[in-house]
Structures are given as C-alpha cells and as structure tokens.
Amino acid sequence: MDIEEVVRDGSLVLLKQGAEARVFESNFVGRRAVVKERFSKKYRHPTLDAKLTLKRLNAEARCTTKARRLGVSTPSLYAVDTVLHSLTFEFVDGPAVKDVLLEFGSNGIVEERLDDIAMQIGAAIAKLHDGGLIHGDLTTSNMLIRNVSNQLVLIDFGLSFTSTLPEDKAVDLYVLERALLSMHSSCGNVMDRILAAYRKSSKQWSATFNKLAEAACFSSAAGSKTHHGWISQEISIVYLFICTTERSKVLCATYYISTAMSSRLDYFLRSLSTVVSIDVITLIRSLVQFSIRIQGLKIGCITHGYAPINNQIWTLHLENPDLRMEN
C-alpha cells in the first residue's frame, strides 16, 4: 500500500506540502505522529531519482539523530521506510516560532518570551555548529515551541550536512538573519539576541562571527552599488561561495540565485560583475560545474534560458558546463 492509498483510506491527513516532501499527521503504534514523505521528481531519470531520494532520506534521518545526540531538541524519529521513502516522527504539539513571532507585531507577545525564544534558538544553533552539523534551512518555520514545556524544537534536517568550516556556519546564520528580516522585522533586534546566546553557548563563535561580519559588510556594499535592493543578499552569499568552494556555498548561492525572477537575471549578473572582483562568466561556470557534481541540484533560472552579459547573449550548456556566445 503506497502513501496515496493510505491517504484515501483516511489514515493520513495532509498537513503541508513543500517542493521536496509532503507532511502528514498519523498514528504510530498508538502515538500521534508525523509522516514526511519524499516524493519522486518527474523531471529526473527514474533510476537517478530513486537513488537521490533514498540518499537524502537517509541523510535527513542521520542528521536529525545526530542533532539529538548533540543535545538539540528534535522530534523523536520513530521509523524510516526506504520503500515508501518516508520518515515517521513524533508529533510536536505546539506552534511554529514563525507564528509566535508574528504575534509580536499584531497582538504583542511579552518581551520576556521573545528573549527566551531567542536564547533557545542561539543555544541550539551553537550546539549544532560546535558538533559539526549545519542545519541548512534555518527559518522560523522549521522551529517549534512545545506547548507543555515551552521548549524549542528544531525540525526539517533535509538540507543538513556535516562541516566544521566557519564559512558554513556563517551561511547558516546568515540565512536565518535574512529570514528574520523579511518575515519578522517588527520584532526588532531579535537576531542580535540570538547571536548573543550563540556566542555565550559556542566555543568556536569567533571565527564564525568574523565570516558573518564579512557577509554583512559585503551585503551592505553591494546594496549601495546597485539600485536593485533585492540583490544584496544574493551577492553576499555568492561572496562566501567565492571565499571557499564548499558544498554549502554552492547550495546557498544557487538557492538565492534561483529566487530571482528570470527577467531580473541580467540585472543580477551585471550588478554582480560590478561588485565582485571576479569574472562573472567564470563564476557562473563554476556554479554550473558544482551543481553537476551535486547530482540533481537545480540552479533555477540560471540553468535555462538566456543570460544577457555585457550586451551579449550567452547560454549555458549543461552537457559540457560552459558558457557560449550565441550568434
């Protein structure tokens, strides 16, 4: 019996669906549970799709378990189904941090609770990073608060990986900072409180903060040199990518670039070439080469269509990762 049949049977109730997986509410041996199913991607070759899905399923299970061993509160992992490509977790009864912080702007949650949440977030991330684990998708949607204990619970380790590099840790924090600025600007300096808790809990905070400061300065410089304010976060992520060509930089650079609309791609590339002291064509070629090494990763708008650079039209050829000028 596959997931669809179980859903039709009423045993599973769909809670949410993302780009990579569907999340259902269910029961596991009498316990309230959550089932996360990684579904197949039709654009991928079936054999490659099956291998990638299984690899990412196992990686998420390992990283969730490792985070728990490091002292970070995560949902208990009940079962791994390699046939249906699903993970069964404990159901965490409580709101997402996203919803709690949104109340700060509307109903005004008490300052003490905001401090407590920020402290827990900073301490949890510090434990992950000191243990060599990068979450990869630190947003307030991936953090829950247990109703009974008010304990922070981190979820969704689907993009997590192991690394001890300060650049990787800085990218993790930077992604969170951008998420807070875009979604929770009414909460004031919540990121400063998170970083204060991170510094207090982490033994390796100094190198990470140095890289984070570089990204912030670069983002500010980029924003002042272009009229397109949306571009600054993309450039700062690419800057970290240039500093060290590690997997997380490729993931984050391609993720942020893919958020740009295709019509804005030419502005992004031109602005990038004016700020970064590296040939923009070489940069894109590197991104494509690394994306191929990370099997199945889509760069989004950069991997298809045309990209106007220096008043010439260039196109990407993924079979031979290179840029060629069109006549």
N, C-alpha and C positions, 0 to 999 in steps of 0.2 A: 504493500500500500504506500503510494507516494504522498507528498505533502498536500497536493491539491485534493486528493481523496479524503484525507483526514480533515481538511478544512470544510469540505462539503458535508462531512459526517457531523460536524459541529464540535469536534474535539479540540480544534484550534480556532482561536479568534485573532484575526489580524489586528495588530496594534499600530504598526507603521511599516513603510517600505522605503528603502533608500536605493542608491544606484547599484549597490553590491549585494544587498540581502533584504529579506523580509523578516519581521519580528512578530511572533505570535504569542498569545497567552495560552497556557495549557496547564495540565497537571502531570506531575511525575511522582509515581508511587504515593499518591495521596497528598503531595505537596504542590502548592501553587508554584508554577514555573514559567519561564520564558524560553521559547524555542527560536533560535536565529538560524534561518536557512539561507545559505548562499546559492543563488540560482544561476543557471547557465547563461552565458552571453552568446547570443545567436551570431554575432559578427565574428566570433572566434572559431577556429577549426575545432571540431568536437573533441579530438584527442588532446590538443593543447588546452582547451577549456577545462576538461576533466582534471588534467594534471595541475593546472594553476589553481583551480577551485579547491582541490584537496590540499595542495601545499599551503594555501592561505588559511584554510580551515584549521589545519594542524598548528600553523604558526600562531594564530589567534588563541588557540587553546593553551599553547605553551606560554605565551606572553601573559595571558590572564593568570595562569598558575604561578608564574614567576613573580608577578606583581604582588600576589597574595603572600608569597614567601618572604618578600621584602618588607612586609608589614603594611602594605597598602590595602585598604578595604575594597574588595571586588565582590561581585556576585559569585556564590559557590558554583563551580562547574559540576553539573550532575552527570552529563553524558556527552559523548562525541559519536555521531553517526556518520561514518565515512561513505555510506551508500547514499543516504539522502542529503549528504553534505550539510548537516545541521549540528548545532551546539545547543544543549539544554542547560539553562542557568537557573539559579534561584531567582524567584520574583522578589524584587526590592520594592517594598511598599513605601512610596514617598515621591515627592515632586522632583523634577529636574532643577538644577541650580538656575538654569535659564529662566524658568517660571518664577522662582523665588526672587531673583534679581529684578525681573520685570515689575514685580510688585513694589519694588523700592521707588520706581518712578510714578506708579499710579496710586497705590494705597499707602506707601511709606512704611516699609518694614523697619524695625528698630535698628539703630546703628550697631548695637551690640551683636545682633545676629549677623549683620554684614561682616563685622570684624571676625566673628567666629568662622564663618564660611571661608573668608579669605585666608585665614590662618590655616584651616584644614587643607585648602587647595594647595597652598605653598608647601606645607609639610609633606603632603602626599607626593607632589611632583619631585621634591627633593629626595625622597626615598627611592623613587623610580630611577632618577638620574644617578644617584650615588651607587645604585645597584647595577648600573649599566643598561638600563632599559629606557627606551624612548617611546612615548605613547604614540606620537604621530598624528593625532587628531584631537588635540586638547581644545574642546569647546565646552561651553556651559550646558550644551545638550547631552554631553557624554559624562555628566556628573549628576549624581542623585543624592538626595538627603533622606536618610531613613526617618520615618515618622516617629518611631518609638524612641530612638536614641539621638536623633539629630546628627548622626554620623555621616560623613561624606563617603560616597561610594563611586569609584571610577568604573566606567563601562566602555565597551567597544574598543578592544585592542586589535581591531582588524588591520590597522596600518602600523602596528608596533614592530619594533626591531631592537636588537641589542647593539649598543655602541657606548664607548667611553669618551668620545670626542666632544670637547666643549662646543664646537660648532653645531653638532646635532642637538645638544641640549638647548643651545640658544635658539635654534629654529623652533623647537618645541614650545619654548616660552614666547617666542615672537608670534607664532600662530595664535596662541591664547590671547596675547595682547591685542591683536587685530580683531579677534572675535569679540572681546570685551568692548573695544572702542566702537565697533559697528553696531553692537546689539544693546550694550548697557552703558551708554555714555552718561546717563542720568545718575549712575552710581558713583560718580566722582573718581577718586583715586584708588579704586579697588585693586588695580594692578600693582600699585605701589605697596599695598598691604600684602598682597600675595608674594611679591618679591622679598619683602621684609621677612615674612615667615619662611620663605625658601632659603634665604641667607642664614637664618637662625638654625635651620634644620640640616642644611647641607654642609658637608666637609669640603666640597670641591666647588663652591659657589663662585670663587674669584675669577677663574678662567672663563666660566660660563657667562658671567656678567660682562666681562670685557668684550666677548664676541657679541653679546646682546647690545651693548652700547655702540659697537661698530655698526650694527644693522640699523639702529635708531638714527645715528648721525647720517648714515648714507641715505636713509629714507628721507630725512629732512632736506638733505642737499638735493636729492632727486626731485622732491616736491617743489623746491624753489626754482628749479631749472626748467620746469615744464608747466604748461597751463592745464595739463590733464592730471588733476589731483589723484585720480583713481590709480595712477601708475606707480606711486611711490612704494607701496608695499611689494609690488611685483619686483621692482628694481632691487630693493634691499634683500629680498630672498635670493635673487639671481646673484647678487654680490656675495652672499655667503656661499653660493654654489661655486663661484669663481675662486674663492679663497681655498676651498678644498673640495675636490670632486668626489664626494662620498654619496652614498645612496640616498640619504635623506635630503640632500640639497637638490638632487635630481627630482625626487618626488615632490618636494615643496615648490621648486621652480616651475615644474610642469603643471602642478596643481594651480598655482596662482596665474600662470600664463593662460591656462585653459579657461579661467574665469572671465577673461577679456572677450568682448564680442569680436567677431571676425572683422567687422567694419572698423574696429579700433586697433587692429593688429599693426597696421602700418605706423600709427602714432606711437604705439608701444616700442616698436623696433627702432624708430628714429630717435625717440627720447632716450632709449637705452644706449644708443651709439654716442649720444652727446654727453652722457654721464659716466659710462663705464669705459675705462681705458683699455678696451679690448675690441677687436674687430667683431662686429655684431654677427657677421656671417659665420665666423669661427665658433662663436657662442652657440648659435642655433645648431650648427653641425654637431657640436659636442652634445647638446641636449638630445638630438636625434640618435646619435650613436649610443648614448647611455640608455635611452628609452628602449632601444632594441635589446640591450643586454638585460634589462629588467623586462622579462617576457610579458607581453600582453598589456603593457602600460600605454595608455593613450595620452598624447600630448594635447589633444583637442584641436583647436583651430590652427595650430602651427603645423600639424601633420597633414593637412589637406587644404586645397585651395591655393591661392596665390598670396605672396607677401611682398608688397612694394618696398624696395630698399634702394635708397639713393637714386630715385626716379627710374629704376629698372625693375623689371618683373622677374622674380626668382621663384622657383618651385622646388619642393622637396621630393627626393626620390628615395623612398624607404628601402627599396631593394638594395640600393647602393647609397648609404646615408651620405648625401652630399647635396649641395645647392647648385643648380644650373640655371643659367640665364635663358629665358625664353626669347625667341626671335619675334 
